[in-house]
Amino acid sequence: MSLNPTEPKWSLRLPADCSIAAIRSVYDLIREAFGRQDRLEIDCSSVDKADVTSIQLLLSTAKTGAAQGRPVVLTSFSQSLRNTLRRAGFASEAMIDQHFPQKKDGT
């Protein structure tokens, strides 16, 4: 997990383990990063372990950001995270896109 303060926004790379066993430390990292800047980009490419708690945390982060006018953008969903999203009921890419603001192809 890393923060990159050299960019105008903060980038946070999620750790490999975002399961319930590690979610408190993931929450603390997101909370710290979210408090530093108006915009937060969360790189999800390294996530190997995910469960419904990680989905809840990412949804909550995105909704909190939207409510506060502070963009939260998710990038590079790992296959493990995508599988967890599908198991949690997000059946299509359109449904995932609707609930999770994502940066795709440089946008």
C-alpha positions in Angstrom: 0.0 0.0 0.0 1.4 3.4 -0.8 0.4 7.0 -0.9 1.8 9.2 -3.7 1.8 12.8 -2.5 3.7 14.1 -5.5 0.6 14.3 -7.7 -2.2 16.9 -7.3 -4.4 14.1 -6.1 -3.5 11.3 -3.6 -3.1 7.8 -4.9 -3.5 4.9 -2.6 -2.6 1.4 -3.6 -4.7 -1.2 -1.7 -2.8 -4.1 -0.2 -3.1 -7.7 -1.4 -5.2 -8.6 1.6 -8.4 -6.6 1.9 -10.4 -9.4 3.6 -12.1 -9.0 7.0 -8.9 -10.0 8.7 -7.1 -6.9 7.4 -9.9 -4.5 6.8 -9.2 -2.3 9.8 -5.7 -1.4 8.5 -7.1 -0.8 5.0 -9.8 1.5 6.6 -7.2 3.4 8.4 -5.1 3.9 5.3 -8.2 5.1 3.3 -9.2 7.4 6.1 -5.8 9.0 6.3 -5.5 9.4 2.6 -9.0 10.8 2.3 -8.3 13.4 4.9 -5.3 14.8 3.1 -6.7 15.9 -0.3 -9.9 16.8 -2.1 -9.5 14.0 -4.6 -8.4 10.4 -3.9 -7.5 7.7 -6.4 -7.5 4.2 -5.1 -5.6 1.6 -7.1 -7.2 -1.9 -6.7 -4.8 -3.8 -8.9 -2.9 -5.6 -6.0 -6.0 -7.0 -4.2 -5.7 -10.8 -4.0 -8.1 -11.4 -1.1 -11.4 -9.6 -0.9 -14.7 -10.2 0.7 -17.9 -8.3 1.4 -16.2 -6.1 4.0 -13.9 -4.7 1.3 -16.8 -4.0 -1.0 -18.6 -2.3 1.9 -15.6 -0.1 2.6 -15.1 0.9 -1.0 -18.8 1.7 -1.4 -18.8 3.8 1.7 -15.7 5.6 0.7 -17.1 6.4 -2.7 -20.5 7.6 -1.3 -18.8 9.7 1.4 -16.7 11.3 -1.2 -19.7 12.1 -3.4 -21.7 13.5 -0.5 -18.8 15.8 0.4 -18.0 16.8 -3.1 -14.6 15.1 -2.9 -14.1 12.7 -5.8 -13.0 9.2 -5.0 -11.9 7.2 -8.1 -11.1 3.5 -8.2 -8.6 2.2 -10.7 -7.4 -1.2 -12.0 -9.8 -3.7 -10.3 -8.0 -7.0 -9.8 -9.7 -10.1 -11.0 -10.1 -11.2 -7.4 -11.9 -8.0 -6.5 -14.1 -8.3 -9.6 -15.0 -11.9 -8.6 -15.9 -10.7 -5.1 -18.1 -8.0 -6.6 -19.9 -10.5 -8.7 -20.4 -12.8 -5.7 -21.8 -9.8 -3.7 -24.5 -9.3 -6.3 -22.9 -6.8 -8.8 -23.8 -8.9 -11.7 -22.6 -6.7 -14.6 -19.9 -4.2 -15.5 -22.7 -1.6 -15.8 -23.8 -2.3 -12.2 -20.2 -2.0 -11.0 -19.7 1.2 -12.9 -22.9 2.6 -11.4 -21.8 2.1 -7.8 -18.0 2.5 -8.1 -16.5 5.5 -9.8 -13.7 4.2 -11.9 -10.9 5.6 -14.0 -10.6 3.7 -17.2 -8.1 4.1 -20.1 -6.5 7.3 -18.7 -9.8 9.1 -18.0 
